[in-house]
Amino acid sequence: MTSIDRHHYLSLSLGLVAALAYATASAAEPSPDTSGWACAQCPFFQGYQADAEAGALVADGANANYGRYTGIDRSTAYVDANADGQWHSDDGSYATYQLERLGLASRDGTVEDGRFDLRVSYDGQPTDLYDTSVTPFQNNGGRLGLPADWVAAGATSGMSALNSSLAPVNIGYNRRTFALTGQFFASPHWTLFGEFRRQEKKGTDLTGASFLTEAVQLPQPIDYITDSLNAGAAWAGHSASLRVTYTGSWFEDNSDSFDFANPYLPLVPGSTEGRLGTPPNNTLQQLAATGNVQLPWYATTLTYTASLGSLRQNAPFLPVSTLPDAAVPAPGSLDGDVRLSHYALGLASRPLPKLNLRGNATYDGRNDQTTPIAIAYVVTDTFPGGTAVTPRYGEDRMRLDGGADYALARWLRIGVGGQFLDVRYSPGQAFTHTQDVESWGRATISPIENLSFTFKYGDGLRKASALDLAELPAGENPLVLDYNYAPRDRVFSTLTGSWVITPTITWALEGYLAKDDYRSSPLGLQASHEQRASTTFTWTPRDSLSAYADAGYQRLYTGQNGATDVTTAPWLIYDTERYWNVSIGGQWVASQRWSLTLDYVHAPSFDDTNSVLGGLAQAFPQNWSKLDSARLGVTYRWTPALQLHLRYEHETYNSNDWALNGVGPSTVPNLLALGIQPYRDNVNLIGLTVRYQFGSTGGGASKSQ
């Protein structure tokens, strides 16, 4: 008899003994009268209940940096309103809603109908980037023009109308998402589901353009719409499941390009306009099936996924030149067609009580069926650049990964694992294939109860085929290898720990080290290293009082080299970024009426860049940032239904960026800049809201039937 058989036999024996004891006790004692018993789980909510909160927020010192994702970007007053509610009937149907931040651009809300299983949602996300920017360009129907009295010059210092033409422009955009989801339970095993989602993105983004050696920063208008649809059916049985889904996505850009005036003296007569393309309209169609099967051996689960899809894009190409008499013909359209395929199998098993096994095999195919097109091009509307052939992006990607864990002792669990990734590229690309292999080992030690440490160590190696020089894009240096293809050596390790010191004090620790080295790359990226650590303490002496403290550190290092020509020594650049964060806070419910929350964050960062040029070491000015943020919240429960909530927030953020400090529109002779400055803010935010709970509550059946 195996150990598993003995385990099952023992469980069956104990079950029979328990059943016999229960039957004997039942025969010896009369059955209790349950007609008057109350059902503790039966009084489900019935009726209508809601919470409404309304008040005001007053911000002092707010700007784009502070309000990036909230919309609190000005020193003014804002409406602070929230609401949520639910309705349940005795037949099981229900409806709920939740509305948050109704007075801000970051408002969101959901409404759900339980009778038909429908859900409507809205999510707004403002992204304020810069409010320190100024520009002489004026948006006129998607074209960025210059004032009528503009004086073009060969350098920004000669643009005599520049200062008088500058006007503030906010760089940022709003993203709004509307969604409708629903499901229908056709039977106990079958469910039909669907979701339609529309996302709109409107505003102004930052971009740049050039006229050969003369550059300009531009406030690019953007107006994107993405519609997506997910629909399908799901089946769930006792030991297997299946889900079939159709996915469609349609991206639409309301402008295929935008024109802008040339603020410099034209290099050739008539070169007074520039043009930039915008993301082209495109579609995605995909059919996928996923599921799992519970196999009857060794608690084994098999998971599977398969999908087929296509990406299409056929937007017309822009004219090669903006010159009215350009002799270069327009190339038509790409008629892009990429077929996608994805297949995956996963297996998880427990052949022994102390042994867990898992493995996955995944294939991803990208079949680029786009017909290559040869396109003649010119540089800045002036100089013939030759002919470029549209690149190919086909590849076959096979990935195998897995691992095993074994409980060697009560206090020790060990594990091993790894992955193998093989990528084959279609003809027309600079490499034919790459291979990436990683392996790791792990040990979890629990020397005493409630104390556990896990250490993981691994390494990896990526190899690439020989470089095909004939397939490199025009002008690309063959000594600089793309990051995704370059041979790489990797070493990494992690350490995590947790300790329940007392029933009221807990501690957690995490550390990570990784080193990527590109020893086979003659030029370009040579090394990328990362170190990070974090720790957290929590203290909960009682239900009404809790506190926490955590801290973290991260260091990023990169090294790269390059050369201006074959006769000079390579230049070297080493960049080191360091990030710290410390935060403390807590919550105290002083009484049934009063509660208090407090949080404080201190987060500085530093970026040091050192270079060696011509054998001489040179250091760039240090970039840095520092965030200090404190939040205080006080809640007073006036009555069981009425609450007053007061909150105060203070944030100070300062930063230094040598590439932006003091750079105005005319600071650089050959760059007409937007004058963007480093992020800074000093904000005080005070909010006062009243929250009222109203509605009726009801119970279910008070007695078991």
Stockholm file with secondary structure:
# STOCKHOLM 1.0

chainA/1-705         MTSIDRHHYLSLSLGLVAALAYATASAAEPSPDTSGWACAQCPFFQGYQADAEAGALVADGANANYGRYTGIDRSTAYVDANADGQWHSDDGSYATYQLERLGLASRDGTVEDGRFDLRVSYDGQPTDLYDTSVTPFQNNGGRLGLPADWVAAGATSGMSALNSSLAPVNIGYNRRTFALTGQFFASPHWTLFGEFRRQEKKGTDLTGASFLTEAVQLPQPIDYITDSLNAGAAWAGHSASLRVTYTGSWFEDNSDSFDFANPYLPLVPGSTEGRLGTPPNNTLQQLAATGNVQLPWYATTLTYTASLGSLRQNAPFLPVSTLPDAAVPAPGSLDGDVRLSHYALGLASRPLPKLNLRGNATYDGRNDQTTPIAIAYVVTDTFPGGTAVTPRYGEDRMRLDGGADYALARWLRIGVGGQFLDVRYSPGQAFTHTQDVESWGRATISPIENLSFTFKYGDGLRKASALDLAELPAGENPLVLDYNYAPRDRVFSTLTGSWVITPTITWALEGYLAKDDYRSSPLGLQASHEQRASTTFTWTPRDSLSAYADAGYQRLYTGQNGATDVTTAPWLIYDTERYWNVSIGGQWVASQRWSLTLDYVHAPSFDDTNSVLGGLAQAFPQNWSKLDSARLGVTYRWTPALQLHLRYEHETYNSNDWALNGVGPSTVPNLLALGIQPYRDNVNLIGLTVRYQFGSTGGGASKSQ
#=GR chainA/1-705 SS CCHHHHHHHHHHHHHHHHHHHHHHHHHHSCCCCCTTCBCTTCCCCBEEEEEEEEEEEEEESCCTTTTTTTSCCSSSEEEEEEEEEEEECTTSCEEEEEEECTTSTTCEEEEEETTTTEEEEEEEEEEEEESSCEESCEEETTEEECCTTCCCBSSGGGCTTHHHHCEECCEEEEEEEEEEEEEEECSSSEEEEEEEEEEEEEEEEEEEEEETTEEEEEEEEEEEEEEEEEEEEEEECSSEEEEEEEEEEEEEESCSEEEEECCBCCSSTTCCEEEEECCCCEEEEEEEEEEEEEETTTTEEEEEEEEEEEEEECCBCCCSCCSTTCCSCCCCBCCEEEEEEEEEEEEEEEEETTEEEEEEEEEEEEEECCCCCEEEEEETTTEEEEEEECCCCCEEEEEEEEEEEEEEETTEEEEEEEEEEEEEECTTSSCSEEEEEEEEEEEEECSSTTEEEEEEEEEEEEEECCCCGGGSCTTCCTTBCCTTTSCEEEEEEEEEEEEEEETTEEEEEEEEEEEEECTTCSBEEEEEEEEEEEEEEEEEEETTEEEEEEEEEEEEEEEEEECSSTTSCCEEEEEEEEEEEEEEEEEECCSSSEEEEEEEEEEEEEEEEEEEETTEEEECCCEEEEEEEEEEEEEEESSSSEEEEEEEEEEEEEEECTTTTTCCTTSBTTEECCCCCCCCEEEEEEEEEEEEEEECCBCCCSBCC
#=GC SS_cons         CCHHHHHHHHHHHHHHHHHHHHHHHHHHSCCCCCTTCBCTTCCCCBEEEEEEEEEEEEEESCCTTTTTTTSCCSSSEEEEEEEEEEEECTTSCEEEEEEECTTSTTCEEEEEETTTTEEEEEEEEEEEEESSCEESCEEETTEEECCTTCCCBSSGGGCTTHHHHCEECCEEEEEEEEEEEEEEECSSSEEEEEEEEEEEEEEEEEEEEEETTEEEEEEEEEEEEEEEEEEEEEEECSSEEEEEEEEEEEEEESCSEEEEECCBCCSSTTCCEEEEECCCCEEEEEEEEEEEEEETTTTEEEEEEEEEEEEEECCBCCCSCCSTTCCSCCCCBCCEEEEEEEEEEEEEEEEETTEEEEEEEEEEEEEECCCCCEEEEEETTTEEEEEEECCCCCEEEEEEEEEEEEEEETTEEEEEEEEEEEEEECTTSSCSEEEEEEEEEEEEECSSTTEEEEEEEEEEEEEECCCCGGGSCTTCCTTBCCTTTSCEEEEEEEEEEEEEEETTEEEEEEEEEEEEECTTCSBEEEEEEEEEEEEEEEEEEETTEEEEEEEEEEEEEEEEEECSSTTSCCEEEEEEEEEEEEEEEEEECCSSSEEEEEEEEEEEEEEEEEEEETTEEEECCCEEEEEEEEEEEEEEESSSSEEEEEEEEEEEEEEECTTTTTCCTTSBTTEECCCCCCCCEEEEEEEEEEEEEEECCBCCCSBCC
//
